[in-house]
Amino acid sequence: MWLCSPLIHSYSSTSLSSRHRPNRHNPPPSPPPHPLTPPPRSSFSVKVACLIDLSSNLEVHCIERKTSFFFIHCDGSLTSGLNLSNSRSARLSTNAVATKQDNVTASTASKPGHELLLFEALREGLEEEMERDPRVCVMGEDVGHYGGSYKVTKGLAPKYGDLRVLDTPIAENSFTGMAIGAAMTGLRPIVEGMNMGFLLLAFNQISNNCGMLHYTSGGQFKIPIVIRGPGGVGRQLGAEHSQRLESYFQSIPGIQMVACSTPYNAKGLMKAAIRSDNPVILFEHVLLYNLKERIPDEEYVLNLEEAEMVRPGEHVTILTYSRMRYHVMQAAKTLVNKGYDPEVIDIRSLKPFDLYTIGNSVKKTHRVVIVEECMRTGGIGASLTASINENFHDYLDAPIVCLSSQDVPTPYAGTLEEWTVVQPAQIVAAVEQLCR
Amino acid sequence: MAQLTRRTTALQKTLSAAILSTRHLSTSPITVETSVPFTAHNIDPPSRSVETTPQELLTFYRDMALMRRMEIAADSLYKSKLIRGFCHLYDGQEAVAVGMEAAITKKDCIITAYRDHCIFLGRGGTLLEAFAELMGRKDGCSKGKGGSMHFYKKEGGFYGGHGIVGAQIPLGCGLAFAQKYSKDENVTFAMYGDGAANQGQLFEALNMAALWDLPAILVCENNHYGMGTAEWRAAKSPAYYKRGDYVPGLKVDGMDAFAVKQACKFAKEHALKNGPIILEMDTYRYHGHSMSDPGSTYRTRDEISGVRQERDPIERIRKLILSHDLATEKELKDTEKEVRKEVDEAIAKAKESPLPDPSELFTNVYVKGYGVELNKSLLELDLTNLSRFSVEQSLVLFSNIKLTLLVIDCISQSFGADRKELRAVLP
């Protein structure tokens, strides 16, 4: 059983401790203050992603709106989700290392919210959805009585019963298939892979049945399933338990992939994924489960296909997701001290890419660095590079730099493992090289 | 039960109906004995005597004749290259489909592998849908996008139609899980072949079904050949009904529709109370594994014709009908002619059906309406844009027009999961 080492407060760079960082100026990054509303894509007109839930409830949920956030029910009644005060107007996310705009109005207008760790945020999202819709159920190894190997489903089995929070035997292929079959009839199962790497055993079910059934049945069946689990390179977990499956799954047509990185987006994406009628794979990271952040008390759902602007900037666009976001933010501190102004975007949506946000950013900065934890060959970065090149070639001043993990099985030895993934120093060097 | 008969045109219906009415068939039940007694594993087998009615016998005959005719017609369509790819034919195994249908309702679910044409028909699929799908036309049950191996009928409780051997078994257990979850007293029949019986997922799924008492009935259609390999060359123990170990099993003569019916009824009662059960249907396919397999390289023609003479399911029903004086030879021949005509008409109609529109390439990849931003002009009730959405969604939008006014300042860009026009719409 691999429980991640307890990290206090934020993801303090205990691994990137002084023995590896030559530069001692940078303190460990503080927990990023969360944006109180999800950041809009741009400063002009409001975009609202509207989800039309075609289930019999016919609720229309407005995810984001300029001035308020609320649920509209089909009988016309309004449930206020957030405070309707206009002072919570949309602002660019300023949860930045060096902020461009001040955060003052946002924080004074907000209700305090509550602080919790990332796995607790996932659990909250899960619990709210299970409360809301009786068709939502969880299946996975050790999710029920044990409470989940990362405690994401702790306390749910006593509350909802053994059938809704189902402890499965160790048979990934079959219980994923079971979840897909159940989804065909209208249930909304959430499959937890104890470690994402184990889902390779279920690849046939995910690729052929989950992704394709909506298409091959001519739209008769939809598969509103969520497949989630921790992946990524952890602390010396060994090669087979350090898999990054986003690169393997990215070609499967019919699925959506999202990666969460903060408690705020973890909860929002979890809820959005459960409400989505498409199969969604939610990638979590083993090392991020103990991140602490203050999130709103009110209910919120994030857009599955949207990227998050972590830090606006002018000189270079750094695209990243999941754990690498923190390495990037650390590197950003160094870069700011050196006088650069990087724009950091957490792409969140791995399939499809949020080319709108990314595009706007490229048009502004004309330089792109992609920092990812996937392997170099055939990874998310490779696809993203191709995508950006195809769509925004004219706006690029220099070739896209893609920093990814080495194409090696993750070694056990600590030092070797660190060299497998991208470190902040490499990011700093790459940006300096690019902006020369 | 009289599903297929109901779907005939009025003209054809009158013929057989007239015959039946003039004959004044008694509705008194007939007792039929199954060809061989059931062999059971860990359970008491049901009785060999099956109650049936004359109406049911005639319906069985007609349905099986229709299925047989459909498969033979598909054979010739394949040879004339109107059906491409893989085509797995079910002739010889019709008794399984027909007998199973007779024992269950449309609320029960059936899921099977790629040899699904006849089961689709039994679940309420029409001939037109079947042939149009085989030929890749728009009127097919999966809009031409599935093909021979992907027939689905949601209203009829038919969950396909799957190409990967054995992958449908966990899906079937999932269907049973959902039935248990919603407590609706229905069962799932997860069908697979003797080849798939060696898949690991079968045993994983069986374990889970037995663990949680899911109302799943696993039906092994043992036609003795897994693609080109005989069962004795692929399985150490060809007693597939015993493979459940702690799960009870029943071996059934799959060429006898009444044995199948009795077994399925028995299995349904068992599954609702006690959890999973395995049914092994001892059956035979006359064609090869698929149309690209002649079927004679791994078995002798004598074997095939022997089975056809001694165990053919349609012949058995025919003999029963004749021996009980329910219809004359001529009447049965007329039924066959009707059936043939029906199939020919369906093929003609399917041939006229158009090929799918190129835009259909991108539809149904994702469920629309999620994450896709509303086009501003929708609010102006621009119907050309609404055509992007399905009818249901358009109706939802119309009915919620008051609500959509609240989203009046949307960016008009289709951005979400259906972004094939990305380059065109970016600012």
Interface residues (C-beta under 8 A of the other chain):
Chain A: S45 V46 K47 V48 A49 C50 L51 I52 D53 L54 L58 V60 C62 K66 I72 C74 G76 C137 L163 R164 L166 T168 P169 A171 N173 S174 F175 T176 G177 M178 A179 I180 G181 A182 A183 M184 T185 G186 L187 N204 Q205 N208 N209 L213 H214 Y215 T216 S217 G218 G219 Q220 F221 K222 P224 P253 G254 Q256 R275 S276 D277 N278 N303 L304 E305 P352 L355 Y356 G359 E390 N391
Chain B: C109 I111 G140 C141 S142 K143 G144 K145 G146 G147 H150 Y152 K153 K154 Y159 G160 G161 H162 G163 I164 A167 I169 P170 L171 G172 C173 G174 L175 F177 A178 Q179 K180 Y181 S182 G200 Q201 E204 A205 N207 M208 L211 W212 T363 N364 V365 Y366 V367 G369 Y370 G371 V372 E373 L374 S390 E392 Q393 V396 L397 S399 N400 K402 L403 T404 L406 V407 D409 C410 I411 Q413 F415 G416 A417 R419 L422 R423 L426
